[in-house]
Amino acid sequence: MKEYTIDEYRDEMMETAQKTIPKESKRILATETQKLKRYLLKYAEQNVPVSEIDAPEHKKYHASFKVGKTYRYNESLSKRVFNNSRHGRYVDGGRKIVVGYKRGERYGNLPNVIGRTKAYRVYGTVKPEFAPVYKEDLAKWLDKMTGEGKL
């Protein structure tokens, strides 16, 4: 008999669950992505200042975290959480600050690139915090499904 680590066992059971009970698998995926969205929003509200990033012409960064639809990726169910604002990717990665251009024309003696904004790395910071919670929730869900006889 093959020896499994806890992670290998969980992954194999999740593959079985996706094939045998797809509705329940989609439901647990939906609850976990909503939980991830709350983690991202909490981190963003604590660490990303509103005054630096939200101009009146942009959507609000903090209010733009969305959960996508369920889809298949590499033979498994997936769902993503993303920021729908136009400048969300710039806030996360840090964008070059460009000064001295107005409607495509350079004015004055200002240099056109003066540095970079602060990269907040919202997704990369929240991932290590959320991963153990996610694994624990999946283990509890798998125990529940095997206890009910569905797996």
N, C-alpha and C positions, 0 to 999 in steps of 0.2 A: 504494500500500500504506500502511496506517495505521501511524503511529509509536506505539509503546507505551512506557510507563515500566515499570520492573521490577515495581512494585506492580500495575499494570493487567494486565500479562501473567500474573502469578501468580494474580490473582483470576479471570481468564478461564480459565486452565488448571484451577483448582480447580473451577469450575463444570462444565467438561467432565469432569473426573475424577469428580465426584459423580454424573453421569449415566451414564458408561460403566463405571466400576469402583466401585460403591457399597461393596462389602465392604472393599476396600483403603482407601477414604476413611474409613469408620467406624473401621478399625483405627488409622490415623494420628491420627485425632481422639481416640481413646481413649488412645493413648500420650502425646499432647500434654496432655490434661487431667490425666493422672496426674503429668506433669512440673510442671504449674501447681500442683497440689495440694502437691507437695513444696516448691515455692518459697514458697507461702503458709504452710505449716507451719514452714519454716525461719525466715521473717520473724517469724511470731507467737512462736516460741520465743525469739528473740533480743530482741524489743522489747515484748512484752506480758507483764508480770509475772503470775504465777499467783496470788499472794496477794491482789491487788486484785480479781480478777474471779471466782474460783471459790469459791462457797459450797458447803457440803455438799449442799444441796438441789438444786443445779444440776448438769447434766452438765458434764464437763470441756471447756473451750473448745478447748484444743489438740488434743484427741483427737477432735473432732467435725467435722473437715473431711471432706466427702463429695463424690463425683463422681456427677452425675445420669445419667439415661439419654439416649441420643441421640434428638433430635427435629428436626423441620423447622421453621425459622423464616425467614420471608422467602425461601422457595424455596431454602434452603441448609441443610446439616446443622449442627446446633448441639449443644453439650453444656455443662453448667455445673458449676462447682465452688462449693460453698456450705458454710456452717458450720451444722450441724444442732442446735447447742445452743440452748436457749431464750433465752439472753442474748447470743448472738453478734452480733445486729444492734445491740445497745446498746453492746457493746465497740467495734464498728467505727465507729459514728456519734457516740458520746458522749451519755449520757443525763442528764437532770436528776436531781440528788441530792435526794430527798425525805426529810425527817426530820420526825418529830412525829406520825405516824399509826400506829396499831396496830389492826388489824382494822377499818379504816374510821372509827375514832373518833380525834379529835385529843386528845392529852394534853399537859399541861404548857403552858408559854409558848414552845415552840420554833416557829420559823417553819417553814412546810411546804416551802419550796423554798430551798435554800442555795447553789445553783450547778450546775455541770455537771461530769461526769466527763471525763477525758481521752479524746479521740477518737483512736483508734489508726489508723484508715483503712488497714487491712491490705490490702484489695483495690486501693485507689487507689495505694498505694505500690508494690506488687509489679507492677502492670500495665506501667509504663514499663520496668522491668527485664526482664520476661519477653517483651515484644513483639518485640524483635530476635531473640531465641533462637527464638521461634515461627516468624517469617518465614524465618529461615535453615533451620530443620528442614523447613519446607514446600518451600522451593526445592530442597533435597537430595532430598526424596521425589519431587518432580516430575521431577527429572533421572533418578532411578532408574527411575521408571515409564515415561518416554519411552525410556530406554535398553533396557528390557525389551520395548518395543513394545506396551505396554498403552494408551498414549495416542497 
